[in-house]
Every structure is written in structure tokens, then in C-alpha cells.
Amino acid sequence: MGIFKKFERQFGKPQGLLGRIAGKLMELKGTEKIEWTISLLDIQKDDKVLEIGYGPGVAIELLSKLTPNGYIVGIDHSDLMFKQAQKRNLAAIKEGRVDLRLGDVANLPLFDIAFDKVLSINTIFFWENPVEILKHIHRIMKPGGVIALTIQPFNETDEKAKEYGHQMMNYLENAGFTNVRMEIKSMKPVASVCVLGMK
């Protein structure tokens, strides 16, 4: 496997030196699409929010500032990202407002709370059974809750990004979400697409 392919895989489960580089790139290059995704979710001060694949914890940090009376849960299967995100969000974790977990989206636990909002950025590429995973997410959300799935494909075109968006819309509809819609943000080097659905 070539070095570029190895590096691309690091965005699925960052580890080692290449993983640290991938994490830094997520932090430096990913903030714009993170802020955009969060803006589409209309976060309220007391929202309970789940992020799947929190990476270095940038979205978790932004969400915790928007939800002083809320609760943020994150799950990621990279030990390296878990450590980075913990360090970034240490104060909010100590206050009990942020709960970061190490785990796999395919084995999401049944939480003792229901979520108002769920988001995942650039992770659905790596889910083996997206509809089944989304059905489980649907079960752990509040009625009226909103999910946002954002992607900015690697090495693709804007047109391909839209195709992925339509595919994600189908996933959400098949998992039982309603009012499914797609938003597109023009970015470099390729557009970001966010698909939203409601329970």
C-alpha cells in the first residue's frame, strides 16, 4: 500500500505519527465545515448532543460553549483522538458537561439520555452498515431531534459530493428519519455536503 493510501486511511482511525498529522489537519482544515454543520443544527443552550467521530475534539469544544446547560457526548474509535479530544475539552469534562467515550459506531451503547441533536462529520464513509447504525441512532434520539451528516470527500469533485449527499439522504430515509434535506457549502478543494433529518 502506498504512503498516500496509508495516510488517507488515517482519517478513518488515526494512529501513530501519520494519525497525529491527520488529527492536526482535521483541526486546521476542518473548522469551517464543523462550524457550518453546527450552525445548521440550531443548537439550544440545554441541548443534549451526540457527536460520532469527534477526532481531535474541535466540534465538542464548540458545542460545549453553545450548551452551558446541556450535555455533550462523543464517541470515537481512535485512542489517539480520544486523548487529543480529552486534552482539548478537559475543563468541560471536569465540569461534567462533556463525556468522551472510546468506542465503535457499530456498537453504540443505549445511553440513559435521549439526544436532541446528533452530528457526524466525514465518518459515514467508514461505516459498514450505515442504515442499521442510523436506525440505532434514531432510537436514542428525542422525538423532533435532528441529525446532521456532513462530508467533504477526499480527492473528489463537487458533483461527486452531491452524489454522496443523495446516498446519505436515502440512508436517513431508510432508517426512519423524516424531513430529510441536503445543504451544500462551496469550499476548497471540494464542496461540503450536509444531509439533515428529523426523528
C-alpha positions in Angstrom: 0.0 0.0 0.0 1.4 3.4 -1.0 2.1 6.1 1.6 -0.8 8.3 0.3 -3.3 5.5 0.6 -2.0 4.7 4.1 -2.3 8.4 5.1 -5.9 8.6 3.7 -6.8 5.7 5.9 -5.7 7.6 8.9 -8.8 9.8 8.7 -10.8 6.6 9.5 -8.9 5.6 12.6 -5.9 7.9 13.3 -2.9 6.2 15.0 0.8 6.7 15.3 2.7 9.5 13.6 0.5 9.7 10.5 -2.5 9.7 12.8 -1.2 12.7 14.7 -0.7 14.5 11.3 -4.2 13.6 10.3 -5.6 14.9 13.6 -3.8 18.2 13.1 -5.1 18.5 9.6 -8.7 17.9 10.9 -8.1 20.6 13.4 -6.6 23.1 11.0 -8.7 22.4 7.8 -11.9 21.1 9.3 -13.1 24.0 11.4 -15.1 25.7 8.7 -17.2 22.7 7.9 -17.6 22.0 11.6 -18.9 25.5 12.3 -21.2 25.2 9.3 -22.6 21.9 10.4 -23.2 23.1 13.9 -25.0 26.2 12.6 -27.4 24.0 10.6 -28.4 22.2 13.8 -29.8 25.3 15.6 -28.2 24.3 18.9 -30.0 25.4 22.1 -28.5 26.1 25.5 -29.9 22.9 27.1 -29.5 20.5 24.2 -28.1 17.0 24.7 -25.8 16.4 21.7 -24.0 13.3 20.4 -21.1 13.5 18.1 -19.9 10.4 16.3 -16.2 10.5 15.3 -15.1 13.6 17.3 -11.5 13.4 16.1 -9.3 16.0 17.9 -12.5 17.4 19.7 -12.9 20.7 17.9 -16.7 20.3 17.4 -17.1 19.0 21.0 -15.4 22.2 22.2 -17.6 24.5 20.1 -20.8 22.6 21.2 -19.9 22.8 24.9 -19.7 26.6 24.6 -23.1 26.7 23.0 -24.8 24.4 25.6 -24.0 25.8 29.1 -27.0 23.9 30.4 -26.7 21.0 28.1 -24.7 17.8 27.8 -22.3 16.7 25.1 -21.4 13.0 24.4 -18.7 12.0 21.9 -17.7 8.6 20.6 -14.6 7.8 18.6 -12.7 4.5 18.0 -9.2 6.1 17.8 -7.3 6.0 21.1 -5.1 8.8 19.7 -8.1 11.1 19.0 -9.6 10.2 22.4 -6.5 11.5 24.1 -6.3 14.7 22.0 -10.0 15.5 22.4 -9.8 14.8 26.2 -6.9 17.3 26.5 -8.8 19.9 24.5 -12.0 19.6 26.5 -10.6 18.8 29.9 -12.4 21.7 31.7 -15.8 20.8 30.4 -15.2 17.1 31.2 -14.3 18.0 34.8 -17.5 20.1 35.0 -19.5 17.1 33.9 -20.8 18.7 30.8 -18.8 16.6 28.3 -18.5 12.9 28.2 -16.0 11.5 25.7 -16.0 7.7 25.0 -13.7 5.4 23.2 -15.8 3.0 21.1 -17.2 2.0 17.7 -20.2 3.4 16.0 -21.3 -0.1 15.1 -21.6 -0.9 18.8 -23.2 2.3 20.1 -24.5 1.8 23.7 -28.0 2.5 24.8 -27.5 5.8 26.6 -29.5 6.8 29.7 -30.5 10.0 28.0 -32.2 10.8 24.6 -30.4 13.2 22.3 -31.8 16.4 20.8 -29.1 16.6 18.2 -26.6 14.2 16.6 -23.8 15.0 14.2 -21.1 13.2 12.4 -18.5 14.8 10.0 -16.6 12.8 7.5 -17.2 9.4 9.2 -20.0 7.8 7.3 -17.5 6.8 4.6 -16.2 4.3 7.1 -19.5 2.8 8.4 -20.0 -0.8 7.2 -23.8 -0.8 7.7 -24.9 2.8 7.7 -28.7 2.2 7.6 -28.5 -0.2 10.6 -26.3 2.3 12.5 -28.7 5.1 11.7 -31.7 3.1 12.9 -30.0 2.7 16.2 -29.2 6.4 16.3 -32.9 7.1 15.6 -33.8 5.1 18.7 -31.6 7.1 21.0 -32.9 10.5 19.8 -35.8 12.5 21.2 -38.9 12.9 19.0 -38.2 16.1 16.9 -34.5 15.6 17.3 -32.3 16.4 14.3 -29.3 14.6 12.9 -26.7 16.1 10.6 -24.3 14.1 8.5 -21.6 16.1 6.7 -19.0 15.0 4.2 -16.2 16.7 2.3 -14.9 13.9 0.1 -11.2 13.3 -0.3 -9.9 13.8 -3.9 -13.4 14.1 -5.5 -15.5 16.7 -7.4 -18.4 18.8 -6.3 -20.7 16.6 -8.4 -19.4 13.5 -6.7 -20.0 15.2 -3.3 -23.7 15.8 -4.3 -24.0 12.1 -5.3 -22.8 11.2 -1.8 -25.3 13.6 -0.4 -28.2 11.9 -2.2 -26.9 8.5 -1.0 -26.9 9.8 2.6 -30.4 11.1 2.1 -31.5 7.6 1.2 -29.7 6.1 4.2 -31.6 8.5 6.5 -35.0 7.9 4.9 -34.5 4.1 5.1 -33.6 4.5 8.8 -36.9 6.2 9.5 -35.9 9.9 9.5 -38.3 12.5 8.0 -38.0 16.0 6.6 -34.7 14.9 5.0 -32.8 17.6 3.2 -29.4 18.4 1.7 -27.3 21.6 2.2 -24.2 22.3 0.1 -21.4 24.7 1.0 -18.9 25.7 -1.6 -15.4 25.1 -0.3 -11.9 24.3 -1.4 -10.8 21.9 -2.7 -14.3 20.4 -3.0 -17.8 21.3 -1.7 -19.0 20.0 1.7 -22.5 18.4 1.8 -24.6 18.2 4.9 -27.7 16.0 5.0 -30.2 16.6 7.8 -33.1 14.5 9.0 -35.6 14.6 11.9 -36.9 11.9 14.2 
